[in-house]
Amino acid sequence: MNRVPRPGLAIALLLLSALFGWWFRDDRHVIATLVVFTLPPLLLAIGAWLGRPLAVFWSGVLALGWFSHGVMTAWSHPEVRLYGWLELLLALVIVFASSWRGLRGRFARKAGAAHGTRVESAPDDSSP
């Protein structure tokens, strides 16, 4: 499988991990917040930097949860609304950064079809 480093995704994940570390620095359950909030994006950032496809995939999946958490926080907790908005924005960056190659390939095919060029696909191995 082709391993392409994703430095933009890794930086966004590191920023999210730093945000969580700062946000929950005074929490009484420091170990739990580190394990649940700070550690996953940190580990995924390492995988994205190394170009691991599973790290990129799980970054996009977990970003949906981070997005939801950011929306809930920004909406319901005025005292930490800024943290919620930052989490929400970083989650959007992570979703697009993890999906960028697929989006680019998908819309490049559509643009090619609109301009009258034909994009050949790989042969289907499932047919006898």
Contacts in CASP RR format, 6 or more apart in sequence:
PFRMAT RR
TARGET T0000
AUTHOR 0000-0000-0000
METHOD contacts of the structure
MODEL  1
MNRVPRPGLAIALLLLSALFGWWFRDDRHVIATLVVFTLPPLLLAIGAWL
GRPLAVFWSGVLALGWFSHGVMTAWSHPEVRLYGWLELLLALVIVFASSW
RGLRGRFARKAGAAHGTRVESAPDDSSP
1 53 0 8 1.000
3 50 0 8 1.000
3 51 0 8 1.000
3 52 0 8 1.000
3 53 0 8 1.000
4 51 0 8 1.000
4 101 0 8 1.000
5 48 0 8 1.000
5 49 0 8 1.000
5 50 0 8 1.000
5 51 0 8 1.000
6 48 0 8 1.000
6 49 0 8 1.000
6 51 0 8 1.000
6 56 0 8 1.000
6 97 0 8 1.000
6 98 0 8 1.000
7 48 0 8 1.000
7 49 0 8 1.000
8 48 0 8 1.000
8 97 0 8 1.000
9 45 0 8 1.000
9 48 0 8 1.000
9 56 0 8 1.000
9 59 0 8 1.000
9 94 0 8 1.000
9 97 0 8 1.000
9 98 0 8 1.000
10 45 0 8 1.000
10 46 0 8 1.000
10 47 0 8 1.000
10 48 0 8 1.000
10 49 0 8 1.000
11 45 0 8 1.000
12 90 0 8 1.000
12 93 0 8 1.000
12 94 0 8 1.000
12 97 0 8 1.000
13 41 0 8 1.000
13 42 0 8 1.000
13 44 0 8 1.000
13 45 0 8 1.000
13 48 0 8 1.000
13 59 0 8 1.000
13 94 0 8 1.000
14 41 0 8 1.000
14 42 0 8 1.000
14 45 0 8 1.000
15 90 0 8 1.000
16 41 0 8 1.000
16 66 0 8 1.000
16 87 0 8 1.000
16 90 0 8 1.000
16 91 0 8 1.000
16 94 0 8 1.000
17 38 0 8 1.000
17 39 0 8 1.000
17 41 0 8 1.000
17 42 0 8 1.000
17 45 0 8 1.000
19 83 0 8 1.000
19 86 0 8 1.000
19 87 0 8 1.000
19 90 0 8 1.000
20 33 0 8 1.000
20 37 0 8 1.000
20 38 0 8 1.000
20 41 0 8 1.000
20 87 0 8 1.000
21 33 0 8 1.000
21 34 0 8 1.000
21 37 0 8 1.000
21 38 0 8 1.000
23 37 0 8 1.000
23 80 0 8 1.000
23 83 0 8 1.000
24 30 0 8 1.000
24 33 0 8 1.000
24 34 0 8 1.000
24 37 0 8 1.000
24 38 0 8 1.000
27 33 0 8 1.000
40 62 0 8 1.000
41 59 0 8 1.000
41 62 0 8 1.000
41 66 0 8 1.000
43 55 0 8 1.000
44 55 0 8 1.000
44 58 0 8 1.000
44 59 0 8 1.000
44 62 0 8 1.000
46 55 0 8 1.000
47 55 0 8 1.000
47 56 0 8 1.000
48 55 0 8 1.000
48 56 0 8 1.000
48 59 0 8 1.000
48 98 0 8 1.000
56 98 0 8 1.000
57 98 0 8 1.000
59 94 0 8 1.000
59 97 0 8 1.000
59 98 0 8 1.000
60 94 0 8 1.000
60 95 0 8 1.000
60 98 0 8 1.000
60 99 0 8 1.000
63 91 0 8 1.000
63 92 0 8 1.000
63 94 0 8 1.000
63 95 0 8 1.000
63 98 0 8 1.000
64 91 0 8 1.000
64 95 0 8 1.000
65 91 0 8 1.000
66 87 0 8 1.000
66 88 0 8 1.000
66 90 0 8 1.000
66 91 0 8 1.000
66 94 0 8 1.000
67 87 0 8 1.000
67 88 0 8 1.000
67 91 0 8 1.000
67 92 0 8 1.000
67 95 0 8 1.000
69 84 0 8 1.000
69 87 0 8 1.000
70 84 0 8 1.000
70 85 0 8 1.000
70 87 0 8 1.000
70 88 0 8 1.000
70 91 0 8 1.000
71 84 0 8 1.000
71 88 0 8 1.000
73 80 0 8 1.000
73 81 0 8 1.000
73 83 0 8 1.000
73 84 0 8 1.000
73 87 0 8 1.000
74 81 0 8 1.000
74 84 0 8 1.000
74 85 0 8 1.000
74 88 0 8 1.000
96 103 0 8 1.000
108 119 0 8 1.000
109 119 0 8 1.000
112 119 0 8 1.000
113 119 0 8 1.000
END
